[in-house]
Amino acid sequence: MITSRQNPLIKQLRKLRQTKGRREQDLLLLEGPNLIEAALQRGYALEHFCYTEPWQHRQPQLWQQAIAAAQRSEAVSPEVLAAIATTVNPDGAIATLAQTQLTVVPPAQISLGVAIDRLQDPGNLGTIIRTAAAAAADGIWLSPQSVDPQNPKVLRASAGAWFQTPLVSNIDLSGAIHAWQQQGIQVIATTAQATPTYWSIDWRRPSLILLGNERGGLTPQHLAAADQQVCIPQAKTVESLNLGVCAALLLYEALRQRGNF
């Protein structure tokens, strides 16, 4: 069992907490059983698998699966696991996954998707990924200056759904909007200044939901490029809604209109 934070492997894995470390090592950090199980279900091989003995006894089946799929497995003390994790109270298991195994293939056709401009909060992105997967969205697109989609907090907030929905980052949003419209996809932008409500739109058509930065919203350029601008009505005493909630409302209104319940 590894009990020292100064162990070379532990020092290496701790660097994955930062974007620079993940890029240099070409690895994702998977924290907790949900992400590890989701990766294994899709047939991915693990590079490293670290676990505590109490967790091994709680989840023997997943432990065996992870051991079989990992290049290197190590039992570690709870203190060492906590030193690797980004969470305050990690759930006893951590793994790494080579990014070379991940191939993002944007969908050839879009029935329902989400594009976000300059999204900053990793928790919001993880929530949107989880909701988009639940709503069977075809993909999520992020503009430059958005949060790193491989941030451990993004993966953790997605509760394993990170592996289900194609996620394309650093897109030219203006060019993408034009291309989507050329394909007959309506682009629906959200803004508090709009008059039409989000349920007044015909969501039975192929649709792309366009969301803006948590604080600044969409740029005037992107708002003007959208086919429709809609609002989410709310009490005057409330300044704004969480971005993940906004995405969920629009995605599930599309499902409701399409009869996908």
Backbone torsions as a table, in degrees:
resi	resn	phi	psi	omega
1	MET	NA	137.1	176.6
2	ILE	-85.9	124.5	-177.4
3	THR	-120.9	-2.7	-176.8
4	SER	-111.0	134.3	175.2
5	ARG	-69.9	-16.7	-179.1
6	GLN	-86.8	-1.0	175.4
7	ASN	-57.6	136.1	-177.2
8	PRO	-54.3	-40.8	178.8
9	LEU	-64.0	-43.0	-178.3
10	ILE	-65.9	-40.5	177.7
11	LYS	-63.1	-37.0	177.3
12	GLN	-66.0	-46.4	-176.8
13	LEU	-69.1	-31.5	179.2
14	ARG	-63.2	-27.5	179.0
15	LYS	-67.5	-18.5	-179.9
16	LEU	-72.8	-7.5	175.7
17	ARG	-67.6	-20.8	-177.4
18	GLN	-110.8	150.3	180.0
19	THR	-57.1	-43.0	-179.2
20	LYS	-59.1	-44.5	-179.9
21	GLY	-64.8	-39.3	179.4
22	ARG	-65.9	-38.4	179.9
23	ARG	-70.8	-41.3	-178.7
24	GLU	-65.6	-38.4	-178.3
25	GLN	-92.6	-9.2	-179.8
26	ASP	58.2	42.4	-176.8
27	LEU	-130.1	147.9	168.7
28	LEU	-98.4	149.1	175.8
29	LEU	-104.6	116.7	-179.9
30	LEU	-104.7	113.6	-177.2
31	GLU	-106.3	121.4	174.4
32	GLY	94.3	161.2	-174.7
33	PRO	-66.4	-31.0	-178.4
34	ASN	-59.9	-48.3	-178.7
35	LEU	-70.2	-40.9	179.4
36	ILE	-62.1	-45.4	179.4
37	GLU	-63.9	-40.8	-180.0
38	ALA	-63.2	-40.2	178.4
39	ALA	-65.9	-41.8	-179.9
40	LEU	-66.8	-36.3	179.6
41	GLN	-63.1	-25.2	178.6
42	ARG	-96.1	10.0	173.1
43	GLY	80.1	15.4	-180.0
44	TYR	-77.3	143.8	172.9
45	ALA	-88.9	142.3	178.4
46	LEU	-94.1	143.3	175.0
47	GLU	-81.3	-49.6	-179.8
48	HIS	-130.9	149.6	175.0
49	PHE	-141.4	115.8	179.3
50	CYS	-117.9	138.3	-174.7
51	TYR	-149.9	157.0	173.2
52	THR	-96.4	155.0	-179.0
53	GLU	-64.5	-39.4	176.0
54	PRO	-58.5	-40.0	178.9
55	TRP	-66.1	-39.9	178.6
56	GLN	-55.6	-41.6	-178.7
57	HIS	-74.4	-26.9	178.8
58	ARG	-76.7	-34.3	-176.1
59	GLN	-130.7	66.0	-175.2
60	PRO	-63.3	-34.2	-177.7
61	GLN	-68.6	-47.6	178.8
62	LEU	-65.2	-36.3	177.1
63	TRP	-58.8	-45.5	-179.9
64	GLN	-64.2	-41.3	179.7
65	GLN	-64.0	-42.7	-179.2
66	ALA	-68.4	-40.2	176.8
67	ILE	-58.1	-43.4	-178.4
68	ALA	-68.1	-28.5	-175.0
69	ALA	-94.7	-7.4	-172.9
70	ALA	-98.2	142.5	173.9
71	GLN	-69.2	-35.3	180.0
72	ARG	-143.2	130.9	179.5
73	SER	-124.5	139.2	-179.1
74	GLU	-142.9	133.2	167.3
75	ALA	-78.7	137.4	-179.3
76	VAL	-133.1	159.8	176.0
77	SER	-74.0	156.6	177.1
78	PRO	-56.5	-34.0	179.7
79	GLU	-66.9	-39.9	178.6
80	VAL	-68.8	-42.0	178.0
81	LEU	-60.8	-41.2	179.1
82	ALA	-63.7	-29.9	178.9
83	ALA	-71.4	-28.6	178.6
84	ILE	-81.1	-39.9	-170.7
85	ALA	-72.1	157.4	173.9
86	THR	-94.6	-8.4	180.0
87	THR	-91.2	157.5	179.9
88	VAL	-71.7	-42.9	-179.3
89	ASN	-124.1	80.0	-177.7
90	PRO	-63.2	154.5	-171.2
91	ASP	-94.1	32.3	167.7
92	GLY	87.0	-4.7	-178.6
93	ALA	-150.4	139.6	177.9
94	ILE	-140.7	142.9	177.3
95	ALA	-138.7	165.1	173.1
96	THR	-123.5	153.9	-176.8
97	LEU	-136.8	130.5	179.4
98	ALA	-68.4	128.9	-178.9
99	GLN	-66.2	-20.7	179.8
100	THR	-65.4	-18.5	178.3
101	GLN	-77.2	-17.0	-173.5
102	LEU	-95.1	119.9	177.5
103	THR	-120.4	112.1	-179.5
104	VAL	-87.1	117.0	179.1
105	VAL	-113.0	103.7	178.4
106	PRO	-58.9	141.1	-178.3
107	PRO	-62.6	139.5	179.4
108	ALA	-67.9	-32.9	178.4
109	GLN	-129.5	144.6	-178.9
110	ILE	-118.2	122.7	170.2
111	SER	-96.6	-38.2	-179.6
112	LEU	-154.2	126.1	-179.4
113	GLY	-148.8	174.1	-178.6
114	VAL	-133.6	130.7	173.7
115	ALA	-122.9	138.8	-173.9
116	ILE	-131.9	134.1	-178.7
117	ASP	-100.4	117.1	172.7
118	ARG	58.3	43.7	176.3
119	LEU	-66.7	130.6	-173.2
120	GLN	-109.2	-33.7	-171.0
121	ASP	-88.7	120.4	-178.7
122	PRO	-63.9	-32.9	177.6
123	GLY	-64.6	-39.5	177.3
124	ASN	-62.8	-44.5	-179.6
125	LEU	-63.8	-42.8	178.5
126	GLY	-60.7	-40.7	177.8
127	THR	-64.1	-42.4	179.9
128	ILE	-65.4	-40.1	176.9
129	ILE	-60.3	-45.9	-179.2
130	ARG	-63.2	-42.4	-179.7
131	THR	-69.5	-41.2	179.6
132	ALA	-62.3	-38.9	177.1
133	ALA	-64.7	-41.8	179.7
134	ALA	-65.3	-32.0	-179.3
135	ALA	-90.4	5.7	179.2
136	ALA	58.8	37.2	175.7
137	ALA	-67.8	153.4	-175.2
138	ASP	-81.7	-22.0	-179.2
139	GLY	176.6	168.7	175.9
140	ILE	-129.6	135.8	-179.2
141	TRP	-121.9	135.9	-179.0
142	LEU	-120.7	136.9	175.9
143	SER	-79.3	166.5	172.8
144	PRO	-58.2	161.4	-178.4
145	GLN	68.7	15.6	173.0
146	SER	-90.7	165.3	179.0
147	VAL	-60.3	148.5	177.3
148	ASP	-62.3	117.4	-178.7
149	PRO	-65.6	-12.6	178.3
150	GLN	-98.4	8.9	174.1
151	ASN	-57.7	132.3	-179.2
152	PRO	-54.7	-31.6	179.0
153	LYS	-68.4	-33.4	176.4
154	VAL	-65.1	-49.5	-179.4
155	LEU	-59.8	-44.2	-177.1
156	ARG	-66.2	-42.4	-179.4
157	ALA	-67.5	-22.3	179.7
158	SER	-76.7	-12.2	178.4
159	ALA	53.8	39.6	177.7
160	GLY	93.0	-14.5	-178.7
161	ALA	-72.7	-10.5	-179.7
162	TRP	-54.7	-31.7	-177.0
163	PHE	-85.8	-4.1	-172.4
164	GLN	-97.1	-34.5	-173.6
165	THR	-110.9	126.3	177.4
166	PRO	-55.4	133.8	-177.5
167	LEU	-127.3	114.8	-176.2
168	VAL	-111.4	124.5	-177.5
169	SER	-111.0	165.6	176.2
170	ASN	57.7	39.1	178.8
171	ILE	-83.5	154.2	169.4
172	ASP	-79.0	98.6	-170.8
173	LEU	-63.6	-39.8	179.8
174	SER	-63.0	-45.1	178.6
175	GLY	-66.4	-36.9	-179.9
176	ALA	-66.7	-40.7	178.3
177	ILE	-58.7	-45.7	179.7
178	HIS	-62.8	-42.7	-179.5
179	ALA	-64.5	-41.8	178.3
180	TRP	-61.6	-43.4	-179.5
181	GLN	-64.8	-35.3	176.9
182	GLN	-65.2	-24.1	178.2
183	GLN	-88.8	3.8	179.7
184	GLY	84.5	17.0	179.6
185	ILE	-94.8	125.7	177.5
186	GLN	-80.0	135.9	-179.5
187	VAL	-104.8	117.8	-175.1
188	ILE	-109.7	116.0	-179.1
189	ALA	-99.8	142.7	177.3
190	THR	-101.5	134.7	176.9
191	THR	-157.5	142.2	-179.5
192	ALA	-67.9	-18.0	-177.3
193	GLN	-84.9	-8.2	-177.7
194	ALA	-75.0	155.4	176.3
195	THR	-93.6	-47.0	179.8
196	PRO	-62.5	142.2	175.8
197	THR	-85.8	161.9	-176.2
198	TYR	-67.2	-21.9	179.4
199	TRP	-87.2	-4.7	178.7
200	SER	-85.1	-6.8	-179.5
201	ILE	-84.3	148.6	174.3
202	ASP	-83.4	95.8	-177.3
203	TRP	-83.7	1.7	177.5
204	ARG	-73.0	-18.7	176.3
205	ARG	-77.0	156.0	171.5
206	PRO	-55.0	127.9	-168.9
207	SER	-137.9	145.6	175.1
208	LEU	-124.3	120.1	178.9
209	ILE	-84.4	126.8	-177.6
210	LEU	-111.6	114.9	-178.3
211	LEU	-115.2	152.6	-177.7
212	GLY	-109.5	-178.0	177.1
213	ASN	-56.4	145.2	-175.5
214	GLU	-55.8	-37.3	-176.1
215	ARG	-99.1	-40.6	-173.9
216	GLY	-99.1	-10.7	-177.9
217	GLY	70.9	-157.2	179.5
218	LEU	-84.0	152.3	176.0
219	THR	-72.4	154.3	176.0
220	PRO	-54.7	-34.8	179.6
221	GLN	-62.4	-45.8	-178.1
222	HIS	-74.3	-34.7	175.1
223	LEU	-61.2	-44.1	-178.3
224	ALA	-67.0	-28.7	-177.9
225	ALA	-77.4	-19.8	-177.1
226	ALA	-69.3	153.0	176.7
227	ASP	-73.5	-36.0	-178.9
228	GLN	-140.3	145.0	172.0
229	GLN	-114.9	130.4	-177.9
230	VAL	-129.9	158.0	176.7
231	CYS	-117.5	161.3	171.3
232	ILE	-111.6	103.8	-175.8
233	PRO	-58.4	143.3	178.5
234	GLN	-155.1	163.1	-179.2
235	ALA	-61.8	146.9	-177.7
236	LYS	-64.9	-20.5	-180.0
237	THR	-80.3	-6.9	-179.0
238	VAL	-105.2	129.7	-176.9
239	GLU	-75.6	-44.5	-177.2
240	SER	-163.4	167.7	175.6
241	LEU	-102.9	154.7	173.0
242	ASN	-59.5	141.4	-176.2
243	LEU	-63.3	-35.7	177.2
244	GLY	-64.1	-37.0	176.9
245	VAL	-65.8	-42.7	178.5
246	CYS	-57.9	-47.3	179.7
247	ALA	-60.9	-42.0	-178.6
248	ALA	-63.6	-42.4	-179.1
249	LEU	-60.7	-45.9	-177.5
250	LEU	-71.0	-41.1	179.7
251	LEU	-62.4	-42.3	-176.9
252	TYR	-79.9	-21.5	170.5
253	GLU	-68.4	-38.7	176.4
254	ALA	-61.6	-43.4	178.5
255	LEU	-64.2	-40.4	-179.3
256	ARG	-61.5	-47.4	-179.3
257	GLN	-65.8	-30.7	-178.5
258	ARG	-84.3	-4.7	-180.0
259	GLY	70.4	30.8	-176.4
260	ASN	-92.7	32.2	177.0
261	PHE	-109.5	NA	NA
